[in-house]
Amino acid sequence: MLRQIAEKIVQAQRTVVFVGAGVSTESGIPDFRSPGGIWTRFDPEEFTYQNFLASERARERYWQLGREIYALIKAAQPNAAHLAIAEMERMGLLDCLITQNIDGLHFKAGNTPEKVIEIHGTVMYVLCLTCRKRYSRDEIELRLAAGEKVPRCDECGGLLKPATVAFGQPMPERETAEAFRRSAASDLFICIGSSLVVHPAAQLPVVAKDNGAFLVIINRDPTTCDSIADVVHRGLAGPAMEEIMRYVKEMKP
């Protein structure tokens, strides 16, 4: 089965890889929704975009949680799945990578920004919600460590928020539209480490399949799209992608 996936990668003209939390968990970043994840210790209803806008106390709590998550993410390193996808790009075998993850590990692994679509945003930057000025996350972390509880923009005084998509916050229009366009144009769509329950991202493999793509799903647990997939591999992302790329390199040195 993994050799078949490798063959498809070598033959395809436009391979889109789509990844979810199952790729990040193998780097030690907890899945928000699974047992023991973030939302077993915090109430997700408390961290909505609407609450962030409405309440200074909610913003303070948001930043407290954000600092805990960022510390975990900053210490994390890419795993075999990240490295395999970066290798696909270096070999000219990747049209684009669409990621639900906010951790930036694909860039640590070697993927270039031109090839990555972050549809749920990233923790690596902070945005002003008023003037859209962008700050590095480390710069804002230094301000928080110095005692600021709710940082504000030094240009316009607007609210600062991590550049991630919170509950109730609109999806980024440009990234979402591009993700759907590239999925529809793909001839091979590989979904790795996503349960495919979060919308609209969960529609991407459906769009790809409806437009003629060969659909591959690699995931530890069953997904909502298994029934329409051409190949389903049940297992961890890292070992599977490492073996797939070993076959790829045999076929295409």
C-alpha positions, 0 to 999 in steps of 0.5 A: 500500500505505501509503495502504491502511494509512492508510485502515485507521488512519482507519477502525479503532476499536482500533488497536494498534501493536507495535514492535521493535528496528527502530524504535530502530535508526533512532535509532542504538541498535544491535540486540542480535542483528544483525551488529555488535550488542551480542551480537557483542561480549558473550556473552549467556549471561554476562548472565542473570538467574540469573547476576546473582543468583548472582555479585557479579562477574556483577553488576559486569559487568552494570552495566558493560554497562548503563552502555555501553548507557544512554549510547547510549540517553540520547543518542538522539533519536526518529525519524520512526516514534516521532513518527508513533506519538505523532501517532496518539495525539494524533489519537485513533487509537491504542488502545495502543502495545506496545513491546519496546524499553527506551529510552523514546524513545516518551515523548521523542516525546510518547506518554503512559505511559497508552498505552504497554506496555513488555513488556521493561521500561525502562532509565530506572529501576532497581528493588530486587529485594527491596523493589521501591523504584524509582530514576531511572536517572540517580541510580544512574548518579551512584553508579556514576560515583562508584565504586560497582560494584554498587549496593544499595538504600538502604532494605533493602540489596537488589540493584538492577537496571535495570528491564529483562527480562534473559535468564531473568527472568520477563516482567512479569505485568501488562504481558504480560497487558495486551498480550495482552488489548489485542491480542486486542481490537484491530481493527487491529494494526500491527507495526513493526520486529520480526522476531517471533522473541522470545517471548512477544511474537512471539505478539501479532500471531498473537493479534490476527489470530486474533481478527479484527484486520487485520494490518499488518507493516512491517519491513526484513526478512521476519518469521515472521508475513508469511504471515498478514499482510493487508499487508506493507510491506518497508522502514524504519519511519521513512519508511513511518510518515511517509508513512502519517501524511501520508495519514492527515492528508489523510483526517482533518485 
